[in-house]
Amino acid sequence: MNIVVCIKQVPETSDIGWDSKTGSLIREGVEGILNPNDKNALEAALQIRQQHGGVITALSMGPRQAEDALREALSMGVDKAILLNDRIFAGSDTLSTSYALSLAIKKISRFDLILCGKESWDAMTAHVGPQVSELLNLPQLTYATEITIHNNSVTIKQKLEDGFKILTSSLPALITVEKEINQPQIPSMESIMNAYRNKEVQVWTNEDLGADKTHFGLKGSPTQSRKVYIKKVHKGKVIILEGKPDEIARNLVQILKQKGLV
């Protein structure tokens, strides 16, 4: 069972800069962490490998500092780590990112399953997993809280707002996982040191993907954010009504009528 897990490094803080010219977050110099939802995807892959064997490859796209997220994945126990890193990838929206990831997965070639966290904590679009599956023409099973592999098929329990659904698909397939699926393990200090000292993170550029460069980065992104702002919350005026209960009730009803609330 060969598994590819798509992961992302996200900012550790929400207080990050914004480039109004490119419509992109300014990530340089901002401390990053492994996206928490992706830890659940990594743990799910480790549990599947424990039952069915195989190789787990962690795949990410980002600046060189994103290598730290891949090192953490290696410390958790994945077998291989690949970073897509090239200036031409900068400013990619979800579709451009998914395009690059899909090309890398094709280059990996041997895989039975692709796992992704439900969404990233910085953008929270939940786009990348489904877009990768479409680009690779694979079945997609989303919001999984349980995964079961049997022969050449996979079954998940899909989280819904008011219950759950059982979905089954043939392999290969792509699954996005919910945080409820497991409790990610905490790597030992020995595993962390080994991941940094003895493990390799392969770095692939756009040349390694061998595709049309116009699909990468800002130029290859059909969507851009034009403005980011913090919503201002205005507190309403507090009115204290005085008098006898029946008088207060009449005054309250009158105020509500004036505001069109009754």
N, C-alpha and C positions, 0 to 999 in steps of 0.2 A: 504494500500500500504506500505509494509515493504521494506525498502531500506538499503543496505549496501554501504557505501562509503569508498573506500580504499584510504588512505592518507599517506603521507610520510613527515618526517622532513628532510630538506636538509641544507647543510652548508650555512651560511649567506655570506661567502666570497669564492672566488675561490682560495685563498692562503692557501691551506691545504696540509698536509703531505701525503706521499705515502710510503706504505710498500712494498718494492721490493720483499720480500720473499713470501708474501701471495697474492700480486697483488691486494691489497685493499687500499681504502682511510683510512687515520687515522683520525677518527672523534672525538676521545676523546679530550675534552677541547675546541672543536670548537663550536662557537655559531651557533645554528640552528634556522630555521624558517619553518613555514608550507609551503610546496611547493605551489607556487602561482597558478599553474594549478589546484591543488586539491581544492583550495578555490572555483573555479568555479563549480566543481563537488558537493561540499557541498551546495552551493547556489542553484544549480539546484535541489538537493534533498529537500531542504527546500521549494522551490516553488511548487514542486510536492506534498509534504505533505500538504501544505496549500490548495491545490485543492482537494486532494483525501484522506487526513487523513493518519494514519499509524504511524510507528515507524522508526526512522533513527538511524542506528548504524555506528559509525566511527571506522574503523579498520586500525591499523598500525603495522609494525614490525620494531624494532630497539632497541637501548640502552635505559636505563631508562630516559635519557634526552628527548627522543621522546615523552614522556608523555605531554610535553608542547604543542606539536602540537595538541594532542587530547584534551587538556584543551581549546585550542583556538576553536576547533570544537564544544566543549560543550558550549562555550560562544556564538557561532553563533546560537545555538539552537538545536543541535542534541540531541537525547534522551539517547543514550548509547555510551560508548567508551571502546575499547578493545585494549590493547597493547600486541603484541607477543614479549616476551623478554626472551632470554635464550642465554648463551654463545655459545651454539651449533649452533645458527643462524648466528653467526658472519662470515663475508666474503661471504655471499650468493650472487650468481649472480642473474640475473632476473628470471631464471627458478626455482632456489631453493626458491627464495622469493615468486614467484607465487604459488609454491607447498604448502608452509606454509600458505599463505593467503587462498588458496582454501580449505585447511583442516579446517581452522578457520571458514570459511563461511559455510561449511557443519555442523560444530558444532553449529553455530547459528541457522541453520536449516530452520527457517521461513523467507523467503525473496522472493520478487517479482522482484526486480531490484537491480543490482549492478552498481554503478557509479564510474568512475575513471577519474582523469585528463588525458589529452592526453599523457603527459610525465612528468618526473621529471626534474627539472632544473639542477641537478648535473650530471646525466648520459645521459638524453635525448635520450633514446633508444626507447621509446613508446612500449616496449615489454610486460610489466606486465599485462595490461588490457587484451589484446588478449590471453596471456598465461593462465591467470586465467579462461577465458571463455572456453578455450579448455580443461583444466583440469576438469572443472565442466560440460563439454558437454553442454554448453549454446550457444544460438545465440549471436553473437557480432555485435554491430553497432558502428562504430568508427567515430571520428571527427565530433561530433554532434554540430550544432549551434542552433538547436531548438529541443525540445522534447515534444511530445504530447501523453498523455495516454488516451485510449478509451477502456472501458470494459476490456478485457483480452489481449490487444495488445498495442504496443508502436510504434510510428512513429517518425523518426528523419529527420532533414534536414542535410545531410552530406556535409561537406566542401570539394571541389575538387580544383585543381590548376586553372582550367578554368571555374568554375561554381559550381553547387551543384547537389546532387542527393537525392531523397526522398526514404527512406527505412522503411519498416514496418516488425515487428516481433511479434510473440506471446510472452507472459510472462511465466516464468521468462527469463530475458535477461541481458546482460552486455553492458553498453554504456560508451565510452570514449568521453569526452567533450572538445571542443575548448574554448579558453578564450573569444571568441566573444559571447558566449552563454548568458552571463549576467555580471552584475557588482556586485561582492560579497559585502555583507553588512559589515559595521564596527560595531563590538559589542560595546555596551555601557560599561562604567566602572563598572556599577553594575553587568552586565552579566559576565564580566571577573572575578570579585571578587567572584561571586557566583559559577563560574566554578571551582575555586581553593579551595573554602572553603566548598562547600556543594555537589559537584558532585563527583562521583566515576569513576576511571579509572580501569577497570578490567585488571589484568595481567595474561596472559596465557603462560606457558612454553611448551616445546616439549612434556612433559608428558601429558598435557591437550589435545594435538592434537592426541596423541595415534598412531603415525606412525613410520615408519622405519627411524631411526636416520641418516642412511647413505645418505638420500636425503637432509639433511640440511647442511647449512654452506659451508665451502670450500670443504669438502669431497663430498658434494652432488651437487657441481656446475660443470657442464660440460665445462664451459668457464671461463677463467681467463685472466686478463689484465697483460701483461708481461712488458709493458713500457708505461710511460706517459711523454710527453714532450711538451714544448711550441714551436710551429713552428717559426723558425727564418725567418724574412722577410728581404731580401737583396734588397736594392734600386739599380736601374739601373744607369749606368753612363749617365750623361746628356751631350749631344753634342750640342753646339750652332753653327749653320751654318751662315756664313756671306757672303756677296756679293749681286749681283743683283738677283732679283726674279727668273729669268730663270736659273741662275747658282745654286742657292740654291735648286731649284726643281730637277736639274740633280744630284746634290750631294746627296740629300735625297733619290732619287730612287736608286742610286748606293749603298748606305748604306743598304737600305732595301733588295736589291738583295743579298748582301753579307751575310746577316743574314737569308736568305731564306724566307723572309716574302712576297716577290712578285715574 
